[in-house]
Structures are given as C-alpha cells and as structure tokens.
Amino acid sequence: MDRDRTVRRWFDMWLENDCEGLEDVFSDDVVYIESWGPRYDGIRAVRHWFEEWNARARVLSWDITDIVHSGDATYVEW
C-alpha cells in the first residue's frame, strides 16, 4: 500500500471508529507521537489508545491538508 493511501486509511479508521486492519497501517514496533506530545510505543499501545479514545468520543470530520514523507517518517497536517 502506498504511504499516502496508508495515511488516509488511518484517518478513515478514526472517522469510522474502527481500527480493523491496524496491522496494515503500522508495524509492531511503531512509534506514534501526537502533535501535542503524547507518545505510543508499539502497535498494542496505539490500539489501546485508539479504542479508549473512541469509547468516549467521536471524530466527525478530519481533513488532511498535507502529507510529507521524510525517510521512514511521515508527517501529516490537518
């Protein structure tokens, strides 16, 4: 899967409140850092954060304005 499409799939998971296929988006040893600081090490931590967050809230809209790839890192502006 190309990287832009992978990013869009991740955003769609939030909009659909469904993280099925998370392993297709992230590797087991993912390091995910939110823009305001929280860090999640490993796919289990990302899944836990996703499921906990979506149990108490809902993403209604999330528009991507830019996707930048630099080496192994990807940065997304919304």
C-alpha positions as CSV (number, residue, x, y, z in Angstrom):
1,M,0.0,0.0,0.0
2,D,1.5,3.4,-0.9
3,R,2.2,5.8,2.0
4,D,-0.4,8.4,1.2
5,R,-3.1,5.8,0.9
6,T,-2.0,4.3,4.2
7,V,-2.2,7.7,5.9
8,R,-5.7,8.2,4.5
9,R,-6.7,4.7,5.8
10,W,-5.6,5.6,9.3
11,F,-7.7,8.8,9.2
12,D,-10.7,6.8,7.9
13,M,-10.3,4.4,10.8
14,W,-11.0,7.4,13.1
15,L,-13.9,8.6,11.1
16,E,-15.4,5.0,11.1
17,N,-14.4,4.3,14.7
18,D,-12.9,1.0,13.5
19,C,-9.3,0.0,13.8
20,E,-9.6,-3.3,11.9
21,G,-6.6,-3.6,9.7
22,L,-4.4,-1.5,12.1
23,E,-1.6,-4.0,11.4
24,D,-1.7,-3.0,7.7
25,V,-1.1,0.6,8.7
26,F,1.6,0.2,11.4
27,S,4.4,-2.2,12.2
28,D,4.5,-3.9,15.5
29,D,7.3,-1.6,16.7
30,V,5.6,1.7,15.6
31,V,6.4,4.9,17.5
32,Y,3.4,7.2,17.2
33,I,3.7,10.8,18.6
34,E,0.8,13.1,18.7
35,S,1.3,16.8,17.7
36,W,1.0,17.9,21.3
37,G,3.3,15.4,22.9
38,P,1.8,12.0,23.9
39,R,3.8,9.1,22.6
40,Y,2.7,5.5,21.9
41,D,5.3,2.8,21.6
42,G,4.2,-0.3,19.8
43,I,1.1,-1.3,18.0
44,R,-0.6,-2.6,21.2
45,A,-0.2,0.9,22.7
46,V,-1.7,2.5,19.6
47,R,-4.6,0.1,19.6
48,H,-5.3,0.7,23.3
49,W,-5.2,4.5,22.8
50,F,-7.5,4.3,19.7
51,E,-10.0,2.1,21.4
52,E,-10.0,4.0,24.7
53,W,-10.4,7.4,22.9
54,N,-13.2,6.2,20.6
55,A,-15.1,4.7,23.6
56,R,-15.7,8.2,24.9
57,A,-15.6,10.5,21.8
58,R,-16.2,10.5,18.1
59,V,-14.3,12.1,15.1
60,L,-16.8,13.7,12.8
61,S,-14.5,15.3,10.3
62,W,-10.8,15.2,9.7
63,D,-9.5,16.9,6.6
64,I,-5.9,16.3,5.5
65,T,-4.2,19.4,4.1
66,D,-0.6,18.0,3.6
67,I,1.3,14.7,3.8
68,V,5.1,14.9,4.0
69,H,7.4,11.8,3.9
70,S,11.0,12.1,5.1
71,G,12.9,8.9,5.2
72,D,10.9,6.4,7.3
73,A,8.9,9.2,8.9
74,T,5.6,10.6,7.7
75,Y,4.1,13.9,8.9
76,V,0.5,14.9,8.4
77,E,-1.1,18.3,8.6
78,W,-4.8,18.7,9.0
